[in-house]
Amino acid sequence: MIVDCAIYREGRRMERPSDYSDALDEARAAGDAFLWIGLHEPTEAEFELVTSEFGLHPLAVEDALHAHQRPKLEVYSDSLFLVLKPVSYDESTATVTAGELMLFVGDSFVVTVRHGETNPLGAVRERLEEEPEVLRHGPTAVMYAVSDAIVDHYMEVAADLQVSLDGLEEDVFAPDGQIGRDTAGRIYGFKRQVLGFRRATGPLAEPLERLVRPGVPFVHEESRPFFRDVSDHLTRVNEQVDSLDRLLSDILSANLAQMSVRQNDNTRKISAWAAMFAIPTAIAGVYGMNFDHMPELHWVWAYPAVLALIGGACLLLFRVFKRRGWM
């Protein structure tokens, strides 16, 4: 589906063209104009017209139609093909959702293809249309603005993940009575979300580094410092993601260690109570045997003395175990 289509001349939006081919010829003839077409999950039939009019490479077209690509930059004779993965984070479910955004950048045209619900393009287009001095730089300005918006949102998602991780860390190191039984499962689930976030941010470093270097076709030379700024922001995001992953591993190890300590404490307590119950069991077992001669049976204070012996021995063991922290 075509979301938006417009010609931009000297950084200002013109009327929506009725024919792509004529609009592209007009933009190229003007020299200071370009055509920007935005599509959302197009079908092969819908994308076929754009492909034929703009001369897009069939391999890039196949990637754009079927999605599920890693962030990358491919250079073809007639265009650049850049793949980005915008992400969103839902704090209520602690879920990271990634979409896909492809940009075809060529001579006087930009084609954006979006997959998924995450949509940074609407805000990017509106902001660029309010800054004609930036949009005047042509398709390169669009590629920079889209990349910058996505990476800036990465920083917001990383900050939200850090807040959620702080809450998870508090639960793990809470007192015994407040630790949930599903803590380990929550840690594993959170780690999977961080891994999904890393799949979006990590591979993007190499394409941005290429855009910083000279010699990439269809990229304005003056845009290199701007792409360097985006690359620096992405580096910070990747460092945050690595830090989150390491901290999650440490939290998981700490949680497993706490579980082991609690199990040992429980085992000691059970052993201590079993030792105290062993004393009356042993004495009662002796009284349960059949002997011909049991002098204590004829002693008046035998029964109270045995009970006192049992109670005293159990009390002594209790105090010993209590002093050692077993009770």
VOGU-3710 file (C-alpha; in Angstrom, 3 decimals, decimal comma):
1> mivdcaiyre> 0,000/0,000/0,000  1,312/3,458/-0,925  1,255/5,563/2,245  2,597/8,805/0,797  4,160/10,119/-2,394  5,477/13,590/-3,129  8,017/15,616/-5,079  10,302/17,872/-3,063  11,901/20,848/-4,787  14,441/23,024/-2,976
11> grrmerpsdy> 13,398/21,342/0,263  9,682/22,068/-0,113  6,869/19,672/-0,825  5,097/19,951/-4,146  1,820/18,379/-5,254  1,394/14,610/-5,289  2,340/13,268/-8,738  -0,119/11,190/-10,699  2,525/9,263/-12,660  5,784/7,990/-11,124
21> sdaldearaa> 7,702/7,956/-14,368  6,812/11,518/-15,315  7,444/12,702/-11,758  10,904/11,113/-11,702  11,791/12,603/-15,076  10,581/15,968/-13,858  12,674/15,732/-10,675  15,799/14,752/-12,582  15,276/17,518/-15,114  14,888/20,115/-12,359
31> gdaflwiglh> 18,161/19,093/-10,738  17,127/20,389/-7,308  14,188/18,038/-6,757  13,570/14,418/-5,824  10,664/12,002/-5,482  9,874/10,263/-2,182  7,490/7,292/-2,170  6,515/5,494/1,048  4,997/1,991/0,998  3,724/-0,288/3,772
41> epteaefelv> 3,959/-4,053/3,251  3,385/-3,859/-0,517  2,373/-6,882/-2,571  4,368/-8,002/-5,592  1,810/-6,442/-7,909  1,915/-3,111/-6,078  5,706/-3,060/-6,020  6,133/-4,155/-9,628  5,259/-0,705/-10,985  7,750/0,996/-8,666
51> tsefglhpla> 10,418/-1,550/-9,584  10,054/-1,022/-13,304  9,889/2,773/-13,105  12,902/3,188/-10,810  15,023/0,323/-12,106  15,486/-1,312/-8,711  17,687/-4,378/-8,471  15,643/-7,635/-8,357  17,600/-9,034/-5,388  16,900/-5,917/-3,340
61> vedalhahqr> 13,258/-5,985/-4,433  12,965/-9,589/-3,241  14,417/-8,632/0,151  12,037/-5,684/0,423  8,988/-7,816/-0,357  9,735/-10,744/1,930  11,446/-8,817/4,763  13,149/-10,773/7,609  16,502/-9,173/6,771  19,373/-8,119/8,969
71> pklevysdsl> 20,381/-4,434/8,928  22,684/-3,977/5,940  23,779/-1,660/3,148  24,046/-2,900/-0,410  25,348/-0,858/-3,329  23,935/-1,441/-6,805  24,622/0,363/-10,035  21,396/2,386/-9,943  20,649/2,652/-6,220  21,580/2,059/-2,611
81> flvlkpvsyd> 19,614/-0,440/-0,534  19,616/0,164/3,233  17,831/-2,105/5,714  16,974/-0,810/9,204  15,048/-2,405/12,067  12,991/0,067/14,130  11,999/-1,284/17,542  9,415/-0,507/20,199  9,243/-1,564/23,840  6,105/-2,321/25,868
91> estatvtage> 6,893/-1,894/29,567  3,680/-3,611/30,700  4,693/-6,888/29,042  8,487/-6,253/28,926  8,433/-7,048/25,212  10,655/-5,683/22,455  8,979/-5,629/19,037  11,034/-5,084/15,890  9,816/-4,029/12,466  11,728/-3,577/9,221
101> lmlfvgdsfv> 12,363/-0,528/7,100  14,035/-0,592/3,699  15,279/2,446/1,791  16,072/2,575/-1,901  18,121/5,693/-2,600  19,066/6,631/-6,147  19,297/9,468/-8,597  16,584/11,934/-7,474  14,408/9,373/-5,695  13,831/7,676/-2,352
111> vtvrhgetnp> 11,586/4,639/-1,901  10,834/3,500/1,652  9,247/0,119/2,343  7,973/-0,574/5,845  7,030/-3,897/7,458  5,453/-4,172/10,908  3,581/-1,734/13,111  6,566/0,322/14,272  6,451/3,459/12,128  9,006/6,266/12,516
121> lgavrerlee> 8,490/7,549/8,960  5,444/9,723/9,588  7,228/11,792/12,216  10,413/11,913/10,119  8,595/13,201/7,042  6,760/15,850/9,065  9,961/17,031/10,718  11,853/17,187/7,422  9,072/19,154/5,769  9,453/21,726/8,551
131> epevlrhgpt> 13,212/21,944/7,861  13,572/22,697/4,133  17,233/23,625/4,565  17,888/19,963/5,509  15,531/18,469/2,953  17,249/20,550/0,263  20,141/18,053/0,341  17,947/15,499/-1,412  17,634/11,736/-0,876  20,697/11,699/1,388
141> avmyavsdai> 18,853/13,911/3,864  15,985/11,424/3,999  18,336/8,495/4,581  20,128/10,400/7,336  16,906/11,571/9,028  15,401/8,073/9,032  18,606/6,508/10,394  18,938/9,204/13,033  15,323/8,818/14,191  15,632/5,038/14,498
151> vdhymevaad> 18,941/5,157/16,391  17,648/7,898/18,706  14,671/5,680/19,507  17,118/2,845/20,208  18,542/5,022/22,985  15,067/5,509/24,464  14,372/1,764/24,325  17,732/1,027/25,976  16,850/3,462/28,780  13,429/1,808/29,256
161> lqvsldglee> 15,066/-1,621/29,358  17,462/-0,367/32,018  14,541/0,819/34,170  12,801/-2,558/33,832  16,048/-4,354/34,601  16,496/-2,292/37,767  13,074/-3,485/38,931  13,961/-7,083/38,131  17,220/-6,719/40,040  15,333/-5,460/43,116
171> dvfapdgqig> 13,104/-8,545/42,995  16,073/-10,893/42,783  17,829/-9,329/45,774  14,644/-8,859/47,801  14,188/-10,646/51,178  13,387/-14,354/50,964  9,706/-13,843/51,527  9,381/-11,500/48,538  11,272/-13,471/45,903  8,930/-14,846/43,263
181> rdtagriygf> 9,102/-18,432/42,115  9,257/-17,359/38,468  12,264/-15,058/38,918  14,583/-17,247/36,831  11,966/-17,450/34,095  11,590/-13,661/34,097  15,356/-13,269/33,788  15,509/-15,659/30,836  12,560/-13,906/29,191  14,172/-10,501/29,669
191> krqvlgfrra> 17,434/-11,830/28,267  15,602/-12,950/25,126  14,187/-9,443/24,687  17,661/-7,927/25,010  18,912/-10,435/22,440  16,142/-9,387/20,046  17,120/-5,747/20,590  20,760/-6,615/19,863  19,758/-8,192/16,522  18,469/-4,766/15,493
201> tgplaepler> 21,338/-2,623/16,783  24,461/-4,755/16,370  24,496/-5,403/12,597  23,668/-1,745/11,848  27,148/-0,597/12,937  28,857/-1,779/9,735  26,435/-0,049/7,284  26,732/3,254/9,158  30,521/3,017/9,145  30,391/2,564/5,369
211> lvrpgvpfvh> 28,213/5,655/5,006  30,800/7,630/6,980  33,575/6,662/4,576  33,868/8,489/1,227  33,079/6,904/-2,116  29,559/5,586/-1,463  27,408/6,488/-4,485  24,222/8,556/-4,136  25,446/9,899/-0,755  26,237/13,597/-0,483
221> eesrpffrdv> 29,814/14,192/0,644  28,764/16,825/3,157  26,558/14,297/4,935  29,471/12,230/6,257  29,744/14,127/9,601  26,025/13,606/10,174  26,252/9,865/9,586  29,275/9,827/11,902  27,087/11,339/14,616  24,468/8,629/14,072
231> sdhltrvneq> 27,203/5,997/14,184  28,483/7,395/17,494  24,996/7,205/18,979  24,646/3,627/17,782  27,975/2,743/19,410  26,650/4,029/22,721  23,481/1,991/22,275  25,464/-1,181/21,544  27,568/-0,562/24,646  24,362/-0,239/26,685
241> vdsldrllsd> 23,018/-3,461/25,192  26,249/-5,288/26,072  26,037/-3,890/29,599  22,426/-5,054/29,933  23,329/-8,528/28,731  26,262/-8,828/31,160  24,161/-7,558/34,042  21,425/-10,069/33,218  23,982/-12,881/33,270  25,227/-11,662/36,667
251> ilsanlaqms> 21,672/-11,412/38,004  20,903/-14,929/36,794  24,049/-16,262/38,476  23,155/-14,429/41,680  19,623/-15,813/41,586  20,885/-19,375/41,123  23,371/-18,852/43,968  20,583/-17,562/46,218  18,455/-20,591/45,386  21,370/-22,875/46,261
261> vrqndntrki> 21,937/-21,053/49,559  18,244/-21,289/50,442  18,232/-24,997/49,640  21,264/-25,511/51,890  19,546/-23,558/54,676  16,439/-25,668/54,339  18,513/-28,856/54,337  20,292/-27,786/57,553  16,993/-26,965/59,235  15,488/-30,284/58,255
271> sawaamfaip> 18,601/-32,106/59,486  18,520/-30,224/62,801  14,874/-31,109/63,445  15,536/-34,708/62,438  18,424/-34,871/64,932  16,176/-33,611/67,747  13,435/-36,090/66,888  16,009/-38,905/66,806  16,585/-38,664/70,581  13,001/-39,447/71,729
281> taiagvygmn> 12,720/-41,982/68,928  15,813/-43,826/70,147  14,744/-43,811/73,803  11,198/-44,852/72,968  12,640/-47,592/70,797  14,607/-48,948/73,764  11,455/-48,970/75,891  9,672/-50,813/73,156  12,000/-53,816/73,426  11,172/-56,838/75,561
291> fdhmpelhwv> 13,650/-57,455/78,415  13,354/-59,738/81,372  15,104/-57,315/83,666  14,304/-53,600/83,357  15,061/-52,038/86,772  13,762/-48,641/85,795  10,286/-50,086/85,448  10,065/-50,416/89,227  11,478/-46,953/89,978  8,829/-44,361/90,828
301> waypavlali> 10,637/-41,471/89,131  11,724/-43,429/86,057  9,057/-42,077/83,723  9,520/-38,385/84,644  13,279/-38,804/84,528  13,171/-40,232/81,014  10,902/-37,406/79,845  13,246/-34,869/81,429  16,208/-36,525/79,737  14,468/-36,360/76,365
311> ggaclllfrv> 13,484/-32,708/76,852  16,918/-31,705/78,102  18,727/-33,422/75,229  16,392/-31,827/72,643  16,805/-28,408/74,276  20,576/-28,775/74,266  20,584/-29,685/70,553  18,224/-26,804/69,788  20,548/-24,304/71,463  23,587/-25,723/69,673
321> fkrrgwm> 21,864/-25,590/66,281  20,492/-22,119/66,997  23,957/-20,830/67,857  25,299/-22,211/64,576  22,464/-20,668/62,561  20,817/-23,926/61,589  17,477/-23,061/63,152
//
